[in-house]
Amino acid sequence: MSLAKDLILFSSEFTLIIRQTKTMKILIIDATREKILLGLILNKNIYTGTYINSKKNYDKLIIIIKKFLLKNKTNLEKIKQIYVNRGPGSYAGIRNSLSIVKAIHLSKKIDFYSYSYSDFIDEKKIDNKLNILKDFRELPNLCNKFNVKKNLIKPIYLS
């Protein structure tokens, strides 16, 4: 009888995992470069937006994020995870994006992953193409593979 229970429990957990992977709702924020890059993964669709990386836009980054989400017919309540680039790069961009993500986490209870492209560089093979992720869909897999910790921030600022 316990084997049957275990099989049913395993089957239920496996089905839940499959459903969760099919309903990805992920926000990606990268304010470390010349342009602020926002990415959104909604199930199988990927949406991106770029914005000028300026002091004016840092001050209204949360407004930019909200407009970006509305443009793509979603909102923060539907987001399940946030990935934010912690650097190296622009000090102000990193500071503001990390502050906003931390505030979202505290107010909406959305988990975040603070990654750096240097997290994904294998010591044996350095691939410069990782500096520009063309397919955001790989970011969650890379964070899992390289054991990027959830809800932990360690910024990397340029000197």
N, C-alpha and C positions, 0 to 999 in steps of 0.2 A: 504494500500500500504506500509506503514512504517513497519508493522509487517512482510511482505514478505521480505523487505529489511533487517530487523534485522535478520531474519532466514537465509538468504543467507550469510550475514556477519558472523554470528555465525558459520555457517557450514564451511565457508572458513577458519576462524580462527582455528576451531577444526581440520580440515584437516591439516592445517599447523603445529599445535602442534603434531599431530600423526606422520607426516612426520619427524619432527625434532627429536622425540624420537626414531624413527627407524634408523636415521642416526647419531648415537652417534659417535663422534670422540674426544676422551678424552685421555689426557696424564696425568699420575700420577707419581709424583716424591717424593721419601722418602729417604732422606740421613741422617736420624737421628740415625740410628742403625749401627751395625757392618758391614752391607753391604748396598750399595746403591741399592735401589729397584726402578725399572722403570716399569710402567704398561701402557698398551695401550688398550683402548676399541674402537674397530672399529665395529660399528653396533652390531652384536650378538657375535663377537669374542673378546676374551681377550688374550693379549700377555703380558708376563712378562720377565724381565731380571734382574739379580743381578750382581753387580760388587763390587770388593773389596773397602772398605771404607778407603781410604788412601789419604794423602796429594797430591800424584801424580794424583789420579783420581779427586780430587776436582779441581785441576788446569785445567783439561781437561773435566769437566763435560758436557759442551755444546757439545763437540765432541762425548762423549759417548752417549748423547741423540740423536744427529744426526745419528750416526751409528745404534742405536737401532731402530729409525724410518725407516731408509733405509732398514734395515734387515726385517722389517715388511711391506715393500712396501708402505710407506707413508712418509710425510714430514710435516714440521711446517705449511705450507700453508693450509693443509687439517685439522689441529687440530682446534676444536671449543672451547674447554675449557681445562684448566690445573688445576690439584689439586696437591698442594704441602703441605707436612707435615711440620708444623712449630715447632714441638717439643712436649715435651721435648726430648733432645738427644744431639748429638754431636754438639758443637758450630760451628765448621768449616763447617760441613755438612749442618746445617741449614742456616748459613750465605751465603754459596755459592749457595745452591739451591734456596733460596729466591731471591738472586741477579739476578740469571739467569732467573728466572720466571718473575721478574719485567722488565728485559731488553727485554724479549720476548714480554711481554704485551705492552711495549712502542713502540717496532719496528713493531710488527705484529698485534697489536690491538686484541690479544687473551685474553679473560677474564680468571681470575684465582680465585681459592678458596684456601685460606690458612687455613687448618684444623689441628686439633690435635685430637688424639684418646680420649683425656679427654673431648672434646666437645660432644662426643656421650655417655657419661656415665650418666645414669639416677640416680638421687640422691637416689631413693628407691632401685634400683637394679644395683649393679656394676657387670659388666660382663667382666672378664679378657680376654675372647676370642676376645674382640674388639681390643686388642693390636696387634693382627695379623689378618688383614682382609684377609680371604681366597678368597673371591669373590669380586673383585674390582667393580663389577657392582653395588654393594650396596652403594659405596662411594658417588656418586651424590645424591642418595635418602636420605642418612644420613645427608649430608650437607644441603639439603632442609628442612628436618624434624627438625633439630636442629638449623636452621636459621644461618648457617655460611655465613658471609657477602662476597660478591663478591669484588675482587680487594682491599682487606684490609689485611694488614700483622701485626700480633702481635706475634713475636717470643717468644717461651718459651725455655730458655736455662737451662741446668743443672748447678748447682752451683759448 
